[in-house]
C-alpha cells in the first residue's frame, strides 16, 4: 500500500548474456555463462524503471521510465510476476534504441487493455521519434484496421512536470559529448541511467537524496558515454545519498563478485551501495 519502484532492466543496449559470448567456441565470459541460467542476477535487459503508485480504491498506477528494444521481454517476465497490468505513462530519458525501441510494443496495451498511453519526452527526442517512429507520431497514414500503439506525446522541458500527481524534476546530464540525456528526480529518488558527465547546475537537484540510481557501465573505467564504477563511486561520494544502486552494467560486471567488493565500502566508509538487478523491487517515499 505504498509507492514502489521495480527495476525492469539494469543492463546495456546489447543486453546480457551476449549472443557473441555464448556462441564463442572458446567462451571465457563467466558473466554471460551465468546470465544464461534461469534466475541468475547477471541477466540484464535494457535499463528501465517502473514506478508503481497505489490507487485510493485499489489497483496500481504504473509510470514507466523508458521502453527500450527489450521492453517486451522485461514486461513478459515482470508484469505477471508483480501483478502489473496497465501502463499509465511513459517518461523518456533520451532517444537511443535502448530507451525508445519498445514504443511499438505498447500496441498490446493500447489495443487490448487501455485506449492510449501518454509519452513524456524532450523536444529533441521527439524530433528523433518523428523519424524512427513516424507512424506512431503521425497516424494519418495508418490504414483502417491496422494495429499500432496509440500514444499521446507530451513535450517536457528543463523544469518540473506532474504525471499522475507525482512531480518529476528533469536532471540534465551529458551522455557523451554534446548529447543531453535526462535523469529524473521524484520524491527523494534520483534516477540517472545514462551519463558521462553531470553538469554543475544539476547537482543542487541531487541534494538530500534517499535513493540514488546511477549509471555504472564497467568495473575499471568510464567510456565516452557512460560512467564506469570508479567514477560512479566518486559521484556517489559527492552527492552523499542514503543509499545507492548502480544500473546499466555490461558483461564485465559480475553481480555477486562486485557486490562483495561494494560491501567493503559499507564497513570502511559506511556507504550503502550495491548493484541493482532485473526484478528488484523497493518501496519508496514520494
Buried (B, 14 or more C-beta within 10 A) or exposed (E): EEBBBBBBBBBBBBBBBBEEBEEEEEBEBEBBBBBBEEEBBBBBBBBBBBBBBEEEEEEBBBBBBBBBBBBBBBBEBBBEEBEBEBBBBBBBBBBBEBBBBBBBBBBBBBEEEBEEBBBBBBEBBBEBBEEBBEEBBEEEEEEEEEEBBBBEBBEBEEEBBEBEEBEBBBBBBBBBEEBBBBBBBBBBBBBBBBBBBBEEEBEEBBEEBEBBBBBBBBBEEBEEBBBBBEBBBEBBEEBEBEBBBBBBBBBBBBBEBBBEEBBEBEEEEEBBBBBBBBBBEBEBEE
